[in-house]
Amino acid sequence: MGILYLVDKLIGFALYGLPWVMQKDNLLLYAAVIFLWFKTDKSVGIVLAGIWLILNIGLVIALLGQMSAYLLPAALLIIGVILYLVSTR
């Protein structure tokens, strides 16, 4: 988090059209990713990601609305892979 803050002070994400990088809501998501990536006990990361999801449900719904053309094919592909893996065991 500190490194991200220092990089923002040096180059300024807003100058490059990335003001969302340093929004306080996204810092919670960054913390969740760090906990999920580096800790063996994933419970704290899952809780932080869940809190971020609850706080930003409007953003998630808007993103899903923009990607609706890709959701069905992706879901079918994932289901197909899961069924293939289950059937080969």
C-alpha positions in Angstrom: 0.0 0.0 0.0 2.8 2.3 0.9 4.6 1.6 -2.4 1.4 2.4 -4.3 1.0 5.6 -2.4 4.6 6.6 -3.2 4.2 5.8 -6.9 1.1 7.9 -7.0 3.0 10.8 -5.5 5.8 10.4 -8.0 3.9 10.0 -11.2 0.3 10.8 -10.3 -2.2 8.2 -11.6 -4.8 10.9 -12.3 -2.5 12.5 -14.9 -2.5 9.3 -16.9 -6.3 8.9 -16.8 -6.2 6.4 -13.9 -7.8 8.3 -10.9 -9.6 5.2 -9.7 -6.3 3.5 -8.7 -6.0 5.5 -5.5 -9.7 5.6 -4.5 -10.2 4.4 -0.9 -12.7 1.7 -2.0 -10.1 0.1 -4.2 -7.5 0.1 -1.5 -9.7 -2.4 0.4 -9.7 -4.6 -2.7 -5.9 -4.4 -3.0 -5.6 -5.5 0.7 -7.9 -8.4 0.0 -5.8 -9.5 -3.0 -2.6 -9.2 -0.9 -4.1 -11.4 1.8 -5.4 -13.9 -0.6 -2.1 -14.1 -2.5 0.4 -14.2 0.4 -1.4 -15.8 3.4 -2.0 -19.5 3.8 -5.2 -18.7 5.8 -7.4 -17.1 3.1 -10.3 -16.1 5.5 -9.2 -12.5 6.0 -8.8 -12.0 2.2 -12.2 -13.5 1.5 -13.9 -11.3 4.2 -12.2 -8.2 2.8 -13.2 -9.1 -0.8 -16.8 -9.7 0.4 -16.9 -6.3 2.1 -15.5 -4.6 -1.1 -18.1 -6.4 -3.1 -20.9 -5.2 -0.9 -19.7 -1.7 -0.9 -19.3 -1.6 -4.7 -22.2 -3.7 -5.8 -23.3 -0.9 -8.2 -20.0 -1.0 -10.0 -20.0 -4.8 -10.2 -23.6 -4.8 -11.7 -22.6 -2.1 -14.2 -19.5 -4.1 -15.3 -21.6 -7.3 -15.6 -24.1 -5.3 -17.7 -21.4 -4.3 -20.1 -20.0 -7.8 -20.4 -23.4 -9.6 -20.7 -22.6 -10.8 -24.3 -19.5 -12.6 -22.9 -21.0 -14.1 -19.8 -23.1 -17.0 -21.3 -20.3 -18.3 -23.6 -17.8 -18.1 -20.7 -20.1 -19.8 -18.3 -20.8 -22.6 -20.8 -17.1 -23.0 -21.4 -16.4 -23.2 -17.6 -19.2 -25.7 -17.1 -17.9 -27.8 -20.0 -14.4 -27.9 -18.5 -15.7 -28.8 -15.1 -17.9 -31.6 -16.5 -15.0 -33.0 -18.5 -12.7 -33.0 -15.5 -15.3 -34.7 -13.4 -16.0 -37.3 -16.0 -12.4 -38.3 -16.5 -11.8 -39.0 -12.8 
